[in-house]
């Protein structure tokens, strides 16, 4: 388990100039803010990040079919939004949120 300062340092140290860096930051933040298992995070679909009233929520599928839904921390919300915009997840609601490669150009710098 990381301390709060160690988690902040890890998140600050990621290269977010590329889609893959944005994806990695979103994954680490999701695990940090929700205490989710890796298995639950990699199963997450685009539709599992959704608005409910004035907040954004995440839905995670845990062991034994347990479903966890919780509001997003404001940092997590911002980082998921930034990743989803860069990865162009838009209408792909049934697809996994965090692909092994964000897209075919995932290793290339993002356009300004």
MMTF fields as JSON, N, C-alpha, C and O atoms, coordinates in Angstrom:
{
  "mmtfVersion": "1.0.0",
  "mmtfProducer": "UNKNOWN",
  "numBonds": 447,
  "numAtoms": 448,
  "numGroups": 112,
  "numChains": 1,
  "numModels": 1,
  "chainsPerModel": [1],
  "groupsPerChain": [112],
  "chainIdList": ["A"],
  "bondAtomList": [4, 2, 8, 6, 12, 10, 16, 14, 20, 18, 24, 22, 28, 26, 32, 30, 36, 34, 40, 38, 44, 42, 48, 46, 52, 50, 56, 54, 60, 58, 64, 62, 68, 66, 72, 70, 76, 74, 80, 78, 84, 82, 88, 86, 92, 90, 96, 94, 100, 98, 104, 102, 108, 106, 112, 110, 116, 114, 120, 118, 124, 122, 128, 126, 132, 130, 136, 134, 140, 138, 144, 142, 148, 146, 152, 150, 156, 154, 160, 158, 164, 162, 168, 166, 172, 170, 176, 174, 180, 178, 184, 182, 188, 186, 192, 190, 196, 194, 200, 198, 204, 202, 208, 206, 212, 210, 216, 214, 220, 218, 224, 222, 228, 226, 232, 230, 236, 234, 240, 238, 244, 242, 248, 246, 252, 250, 256, 254, 260, 258, 264, 262, 268, 266, 272, 270, 276, 274, 280, 278, 284, 282, 288, 286, 292, 290, 296, 294, 300, 298, 304, 302, 308, 306, 312, 310, 316, 314, 320, 318, 324, 322, 328, 326, 332, 330, 336, 334, 340, 338, 344, 342, 348, 346, 352, 350, 356, 354, 360, 358, 364, 362, 368, 366, 372, 370, 376, 374, 380, 378, 384, 382, 388, 386, 392, 390, 396, 394, 400, 398, 404, 402, 408, 406, 412, 410, 416, 414, 420, 418, 424, 422, 428, 426, 432, 430, 436, 434, 440, 438, 444, 442],
  "bondOrderList": [1, 1, 1, 1, 1, 1, 1, 1, 1, 1, 1, 1, 1, 1, 1, 1, 1, 1, 1, 1, 1, 1, 1, 1, 1, 1, 1, 1, 1, 1, 1, 1, 1, 1, 1, 1, 1, 1, 1, 1, 1, 1, 1, 1, 1, 1, 1, 1, 1, 1, 1, 1, 1, 1, 1, 1, 1, 1, 1, 1, 1, 1, 1, 1, 1, 1, 1, 1, 1, 1, 1, 1, 1, 1, 1, 1, 1, 1, 1, 1, 1, 1, 1, 1, 1, 1, 1, 1, 1, 1, 1, 1, 1, 1, 1, 1, 1, 1, 1, 1, 1, 1, 1, 1, 1, 1, 1, 1, 1, 1, 1],
  "groupList": [{"groupName": "UNK", "atomNameList": ["N", "CA", "C", "O"], "elementList": ["N", "C", "C", "O"], "formalChargeList": [0, 0, 0, 0], "bondAtomList": [1, 0, 2, 1, 3, 2], "bondOrderList": [1, 1, 2], "singleLetterCode": "X", "chemCompType": "L-PEPTIDE LINKING"}],
  "groupTypeList": [0, 0, 0, 0, 0, 0, 0, 0, 0, 0, 0, 0, 0, 0, 0, 0, 0, 0, 0, 0, 0, 0, 0, 0, 0, 0, 0, 0, 0, 0, 0, 0, 0, 0, 0, 0, 0, 0, 0, 0, 0, 0, 0, 0, 0, 0, 0, 0, 0, 0, 0, 0, 0, 0, 0, 0, 0, 0, 0, 0, 0, 0, 0, 0, 0, 0, 0, 0, 0, 0, 0, 0, 0, 0, 0, 0, 0, 0, 0, 0, 0, 0, 0, 0, 0, 0, 0, 0, 0, 0, 0, 0, 0, 0, 0, 0, 0, 0, 0, 0, 0, 0, 0, 0, 0, 0, 0, 0, 0, 0, 0, 0],
  "groupIdList": [1, 2, 3, 4, 5, 6, 7, 8, 9, 10, 11, 12, 13, 14, 15, 16, 17, 18, 19, 20, 21, 22, 23, 24, 25, 26, 27, 28, 29, 30, 31, 32, 33, 34, 35, 36, 37, 38, 39, 40, 41, 42, 43, 44, 45, 46, 47, 48, 49, 50, 51, 52, 53, 54, 55, 56, 57, 58, 59, 60, 61, 62, 63, 64, 65, 66, 67, 68, 69, 70, 71, 72, 73, 74, 75, 76, 77, 78, 79, 80, 81, 82, 83, 84, 85, 86, 87, 88, 89, 90, 91, 92, 93, 94, 95, 96, 97, 98, 99, 100, 101, 102, 103, 104, 105, 106, 107, 108, 109, 110, 111, 112],
  "secStructList": [7, 7, 7, 2, 2, 2, 2, 2, 2, 2, 2, 2, 6, 1, 7, 6, 6, 5, 2, 2, 2, 2, 2, 2, 2, 2, 2, 2, 2, 2, 2, 2, 2, 2, 7, 7, 7, 2, 2, 2, 2, 2, 2, 7, 5, 4, 4, 4, 3, 3, 3, 3, 6, 6, 3, 3, 3, 3, 3, 3, 3, 7, 4, 4, 4, 7, 3, 3, 3, 3, 3, 7, 7, 2, 2, 2, 2, 2, 2, 2, 2, 2, 2, 2, 2, 2, 2, 6, 7, 6, 6, 7, 6, 6, 1, 5, 1, 1, 7, 1, 1, 1, 1, 6, 6, 6, 6, 1, 5, 7, 7, 7],
  "xCoordList": [0.848, 0.0, 0.896, 1.85, 0.586, 1.345, 0.776, -0.427, 1.654, 1.173, 0.596, 0.796, -0.116, -0.709, 0.381, 0.211, 1.484, 2.567, 3.224, 3.556, 3.415, 3.999, 3.085, 3.565, 1.782, 0.826, 0.875, 0.889, 0.902, 0.995, 2.279, 2.263, 3.392, 4.676, 4.657, 5.161, 4.079, 3.958, 3.126, 3.527, 1.982, 1.101, 1.751, 1.595, 2.472, 3.163, 4.303, 4.641, 4.901, 6.06, 5.744, 6.661, 4.482, 4.106, 4.198, 3.883, 4.634, 4.699, 3.314, 2.916, 2.58, 1.213, 1.141, 0.083, 2.262, 2.266, 1.802, 1.644, 1.589, 1.137, -0.124, -0.364, -0.909, -2.158, -1.885, -2.644, -0.834, -0.528, -0.214, -0.583, 0.449, 0.711, -0.575, -0.732, -1.496, -2.8, -3.575, -4.226, -3.489, -4.15, -3.568, -4.309, -2.244, -1.596, -1.957, -2.195, -1.999, -2.371, -3.81, -4.101, -4.712, -6.113, -6.249, -7.02, -5.515, -5.567, -5.047, -5.691, -3.89, -3.302, -4.195, -4.382, -4.745, -5.651, -6.913, -7.392, -7.454, -8.651, -8.391, -9.212, -7.254, -6.915, -6.656, -7.017, -6.044, -5.719, -6.971, -7.149, -7.834, -9.015, -10.142, -10.963, -10.194, -11.296, -10.863, -11.708, -9.561, -9.008, -9.424, -9.558, -9.623, -10.061, -8.899, -7.735, -9.246, -8.275, -7.939, -8.725, -6.777, -6.364, -7.389, -7.749, -7.858, -8.835, -10.106, -10.662, -10.568, -11.783, -11.531, -12.397, -10.341, -10.012, -9.9, -10.427, -9.231, -9.062, -10.364, -10.482, -11.35, -12.655, -13.573, -14.613, -13.201, -14.065, -14.347, -13.437, -15.598, -16.034, -16.165, -16.258, -16.171, -16.338, -17.624, -17.649, -18.689, -19.984, -19.973, -20.906, -18.933, -18.844, -18.353, -18.21, -18.1, -17.8, -18.952, -19.047, -19.819, -21.08, -21.529, -21.156, -22.342, -22.875, -24.106, -24.934, -24.202, -25.397, -25.629, -24.85, -26.715, -27.013, -25.861, -25.542, -25.228, -24.168, -22.76, -21.779, -22.647, -21.344, -21.131, -22.081, -19.855, -19.504, -19.205, -18.632, -19.594, -19.442, -18.657, -18.552, -18.109, -17.486, -18.174, -18.606, -18.262, -18.845, -17.742, -17.148, -17.477, -16.419, -16.999, -17.803, -16.58, -17.02, -15.917, -14.826, -16.213, -15.236, -15.414, -16.214, -14.66, -14.755, -16.174, -16.937, -16.501, -17.8, -18.984, -20.071, -18.778, -19.862, -20.321, -21.344, -19.587, -19.973, -19.787, -18.748, -20.793, -20.775, -20.601, -21.403, -19.575, -19.338, -19.521, -18.902, -20.364, -20.562, -20.253, -20.727, -19.449, -19.072, -18.808, -18.433, -19.004, -18.711, -17.215, -16.421, -16.836, -15.426, -14.905, -15.601, -13.691, -12.962, -12.735, -12.614, -12.675, -12.547, -11.276, -11.298, -10.166, -8.945, -9.143, -8.755, -9.739, -9.995, -10.902, -10.665, -11.918, -12.829, -12.078, -12.27, -11.236, -10.468, -9.537, -9.421, -8.876, -7.925, -8.622, -8.119, -9.768, -10.54, -11.056, -11.022, -11.535, -12.006, -10.879, -11.072, -9.711, -8.579, -8.161, -7.88, -8.12, -7.776, -8.827, -8.488, -10.105, -11.173, -11.197, -11.458, -10.927, -10.885, -9.709, -9.868, -8.545, -7.356, -7.474, -7.031, -8.071, -8.206, -9.433, -9.64, -10.244, -11.444, -12.362, -12.774, -12.672, -13.524, -14.99, -15.775, -15.38, -16.722, -17.857, -18.465, -18.167, -19.348, -19.076, -19.956, -17.904, -17.552, -17.89, -17.027, -19.113, -19.541, -19.339, -19.111, -19.417, -19.292, -17.842, -17.554, -16.934, -15.521, -14.871, -15.354, -13.784, -13.016, -12.465, -12.042, -12.477, -12.008, -10.497, -10.01, -9.76, -8.301, -7.746, -7.482, -7.57, -7.02, -5.519, -4.883, -4.966, -3.53, -2.761, -1.757, -3.239, -2.72, -3.91, -4.939, -3.782, -4.913, -5.471, -6.686, -4.616, -5.021, -3.787, -2.692, -3.935, -2.789, -1.696, -0.519, -2.079, -1.102, -0.785, -0.262, -1.092, -0.927, 0.479, 0.667, 1.474, 2.836, 3.314, 4.416, 2.491, 2.867, 2.42, 1.453, 3.095, 2.65, 1.261, 0.892, 0.494, -0.831, -0.699, 0.289, -1.681, -1.686, -2.018, -2.856, -1.366, -1.651, -3.049, -3.419],
  "yCoordList": [-1.172, 0.0, 1.239, 1.323, 2.181, 3.426, 4.453, 4.486, 5.283, 6.412, 7.444, 7.353, 8.419, 9.456, 10.194, 10.474, 10.513, 11.24, 10.379, 10.884, 9.092, 8.191, 8.081, 8.069, 8.003, 7.929, 9.213, 9.16, 10.367, 11.642, 11.713, 12.156, 11.275, 11.303, 10.379, 10.739, 9.195, 8.254, 8.861, 8.804, 9.436, 10.029, 11.226, 11.408, 12.041, 13.205, 12.786, 13.51, 11.622, 11.179, 10.53, 10.219, 10.317, 9.666, 10.637, 11.82, 10.116, 10.918, 10.921, 9.946, 12.014, 12.095, 12.845, 13.344, 12.919, 13.544, 12.556, 12.936, 11.315, 10.269, 9.617, 9.649, 9.038, 8.403, 7.302, 7.151, 6.545, 5.452, 5.991, 5.363, 7.126, 7.737, 8.199, 8.072, 8.735, 9.135, 7.913, 7.953, 6.822, 5.577, 5.06, 4.686, 5.04, 4.543, 5.396, 4.867, 6.714, 7.601, 7.329, 7.29, 7.14, 6.865, 5.537, 5.442, 4.525, 3.213, 3.306, 2.82, 3.925, 4.04, 4.881, 4.545, 5.963, 6.805, 6.041, 6.147, 5.276, 4.489, 3.494, 3.34, 2.824, 1.864, 2.573, 2.054, 3.733, 4.473, 5.034, 4.878, 5.68, 6.331, 5.368, 5.681, 4.2, 3.272, 2.014, 1.234, 1.81, 0.595, -0.654, -1.737, -0.487, -1.604, -2.546, -2.144, -3.804, -4.799, -4.557, -3.965, -5.019, -4.897, -5.571, -5.029, -6.747, -7.485, -6.694, -6.742, -5.968, -5.158, -3.989, -3.622, -3.407, -2.252, -2.664, -1.97, -3.766, -4.162, -4.646, -4.653, -5.052, -5.455, -4.261, -4.41, -3.103, -1.92, -1.579, -1.557, -1.318, -0.908, 0.609, 1.247, 1.181, 2.631, 3.083, 4.14, 2.303, 2.656, 2.602, 3.088, 2.019, 1.921, 3.211, 3.274, 4.218, 5.572, 6.425, 6.683, 6.861, 7.457, 8.582, 8.612, 9.511, 10.588, 10.125, 9.371, 10.594, 10.347, 11.618, 11.966, 12.297, 13.622, 14.559, 14.726, 15.173, 16.15, 15.564, 16.295, 14.265, 13.635, 12.565, 12.065, 12.218, 11.078, 9.907, 10.084, 8.722, 7.509, 6.464, 6.534, 5.497, 4.326, 3.077, 3.013, 2.092, 0.786, -0.241, -0.333, -1.012, -2.022, -3.386, -3.527, -4.381, -5.758, -6.476, -6.705, -6.823, -7.466, -8.985, -9.519, -9.655, -11.115, -11.553, -10.817, -12.757, -13.375, -12.547, -12.594, -11.807, -11.053, -9.826, -9.232, -9.437, -8.265, -7.0, -6.808, -6.154, -4.911, -3.74, -3.57, -2.941, -1.754, -0.514, -0.385, 0.389, 1.666, 2.763, 2.733, 3.733, 4.804, 6.092, 6.066, 7.234, 8.513, 8.685, 8.154, 9.431, 9.69, 10.861, 11.853, 10.723, 11.848, 12.834, 12.417, 14.132, 15.123, 14.94, 15.193, 14.51, 14.254, 13.06, 13.106, 12.004, 10.813, 11.162, 10.717, 11.94, 12.358, 13.112, 12.839, 14.047, 14.833, 13.942, 14.114, 12.997, 12.129, 11.114, 10.794, 10.604, 9.709, 10.471, 9.956, 11.702, 12.523, 12.78, 12.654, 13.138, 13.437, 12.199, 12.293, 11.05, 9.807, 9.457, 9.154, 9.496, 9.135, 10.039, 9.577, 11.316, 12.241, 11.919, 11.891, 11.681, 11.387, 10.036, 9.89, 9.048, 7.709, 7.59, 6.56, 8.637, 8.676, 7.481, 6.767, 7.28, 6.153, 6.43, 5.49, 7.692, 8.162, 7.177, 6.875, 6.656, 5.807, 4.327, 3.501, 3.982, 2.568, 2.104, 1.568, 2.298, 2.048, 0.601, 0.353, -0.341, -1.758, -2.23, -3.325, -1.424, -1.802, -1.616, -0.855, -2.313, -2.135, -0.723, -0.173, -0.158, 1.212, 1.309, 2.251, 0.334, 0.389, -0.749, -1.84, -0.478, -1.477, -1.626, -0.74, -2.759, -2.976, -1.849, -1.364, -1.443, -0.253, 0.65, 0.224, 1.889, 2.816, 2.921, 3.003, 2.92, 2.894, 2.604, 2.492, 2.481, 2.154, 3.209, 2.903, 4.444, 5.531, 5.833, 6.902, 4.915, 5.142, 5.502, 6.165, 5.079, 5.395, 6.711, 7.167, 7.322, 8.587, 9.754, 9.622, 10.888, 12.062, 12.48, 12.272, 13.068, 13.556, 14.833, 15.555, 15.117, 16.351, 17.506, 17.361, 18.668, 19.817, 20.349, 21.312],
  "zCoordList": [0.0, 0.0, 0.0, 0.773, -0.857, -0.931, 0.04, 0.298, 0.566, 1.362, 0.401, -0.81, 0.942, 0.092, -0.677, -1.864, -0.03, -0.697, -1.776, -2.849, -1.505, -2.502, -3.724, -4.857, -3.501, -4.614, -5.441, -6.67, -4.767, -5.5, -6.321, -7.469, -5.73, -6.434, -7.648, -8.712, -7.493, -8.605, -9.733, -10.895, -9.404, -10.416, -11.095, -12.303, -10.344, -10.93, -11.848, -12.785, -11.589, -12.351, -13.683, -14.443, -13.986, -15.247, -16.419, -16.291, -17.558, -18.79, -19.422, -20.06, -19.246, -19.762, -21.093, -21.475, -21.788, -23.106, -24.181, -25.341, -23.809, -24.718, -24.151, -22.944, -25.019, -24.606, -23.583, -22.625, -23.77, -22.848, -21.456, -20.464, -21.357, -20.062, -19.397, -18.183, -20.19, -19.655, -19.157, -18.113, -19.933, -19.525, -18.215, -17.306, -18.12, -16.913, -15.701, -14.615, -15.885, -14.778, -14.345, -13.15, -15.313, -14.984, -14.238, -13.284, -14.659, -13.997, -12.569, -11.64, -12.393, -11.059, -10.155, -8.985, -10.678, -9.889, -9.519, -8.39, -10.454, -10.174, -9.05, -8.146, -9.111, -8.064, -6.731, -5.674, -6.775, -5.555, -4.89, -3.682, -5.659, -5.09, -4.725, -3.863, -5.368, -5.103, -4.36, -3.923, -4.212, -3.597, -4.377, -3.809, -5.679, -6.526, -6.822, -6.841, -7.053, -7.49, -8.967, -9.707, -9.37, -10.77, -11.675, -12.72, -11.279, -12.088, -12.337, -13.434, -11.333, -11.493, -12.432, -13.226, -12.339, -13.183, -14.651, -15.52, -14.941, -16.342, -16.97, -18.195, -16.161, -16.688, -16.954, -17.595, -16.476, -16.584, -18.045, -18.875, -18.345, -19.685, -19.716, -18.667, -20.897, -21.054, -20.379, -19.747, -20.5, -19.906, -18.381, -17.742, -17.789, -16.329, -15.68, -14.459, -16.468, -15.988, -16.504, -17.704, -15.61, -16.047, -15.107, -13.934, -15.646, -14.799, -14.033, -14.543, -12.805, -11.998, -11.193, -10.306, -11.524, -10.982, -11.315, -12.493, -10.331, -10.617, -10.517, -10.655, -10.281, -10.107, -11.163, -11.766, -11.377, -12.22, -11.297, -10.222, -11.718, -10.93, -11.712, -12.937, -10.989, -11.613, -11.089, -9.938, -11.964, -11.62, -11.819, -12.894, -10.772, -10.823, -10.485, -9.563, -11.244, -11.01, -10.237, -10.759, -9.006, -8.131, -8.161, -8.93, -7.318, -7.219, -6.874, -6.249, -7.294, -7.008, -7.527, -6.952, -8.59, -9.203, -8.435, -8.776, -7.408, -6.619, -7.454, -8.087, -7.448, -8.215, -7.253, -6.334, -7.453, -6.63, -7.487, -8.543, -7.038, -7.714, -6.705, -5.57, -7.137, -6.224, -6.978, -8.15, -6.3, -6.946, -7.127, -6.351, -8.156, -8.442, -7.618, -7.404, -7.174, -6.608, -7.755, -8.907, -7.456, -8.538, -9.357, -10.562, -8.753, -9.533, -10.458, -11.625, -9.946, -10.76, -11.933, -13.056, -11.683, -12.75, -13.849, -15.034, -13.461, -14.441, -15.25, -16.464, -14.602, -15.296, -16.189, -17.266, -15.763, -16.642, -17.858, -18.975, -17.643, -18.766, -19.757, -20.966, -19.253, -20.129, -20.923, -22.117, -20.267, -20.967, -22.014, -23.158, -21.627, -22.564, -23.789, -24.899, -23.591, -24.725, -25.65, -26.87, -25.077, -25.887, -26.591, -27.73, -25.918, -26.499, -27.39, -28.032, -27.43, -28.269, -27.987, -28.902, -26.704, -26.32, -26.606, -26.728, -26.717, -27.024, -27.086, -26.059, -28.285, -28.491, -28.27, -28.512, -27.827, -27.647, -26.234, -25.539, -25.807, -24.431, -23.984, -22.8, -24.895, -24.515, -24.504, -24.023, -25.025, -25.064, -23.703, -22.865, -23.502, -22.268, -22.228, -23.245, -21.059, -20.875, -21.076, -21.701, -20.545, -20.574, -21.41, -20.904, -22.701, -23.612, -23.357, -22.786, -23.788, -23.637, -24.32, -23.798, -25.482, -26.156, -26.352, -26.879, -25.936, -25.993, -27.407, -27.587, -28.393, -29.791, -30.615, -30.063, -31.913, -32.748, -32.671, -32.86, -32.396, -32.284, -30.819, -30.507, -29.939, -28.51, -28.092, -27.072, -28.857, -28.477, -29.077, -28.775, -29.927, -30.543, -29.68, -28.931, -29.762, -29.012, -29.472, -30.628, -28.563, -28.922, -29.722, -29.586, -30.549, -31.32, -30.393, -29.504, -30.587, -29.717, -29.866, -29.194]
}
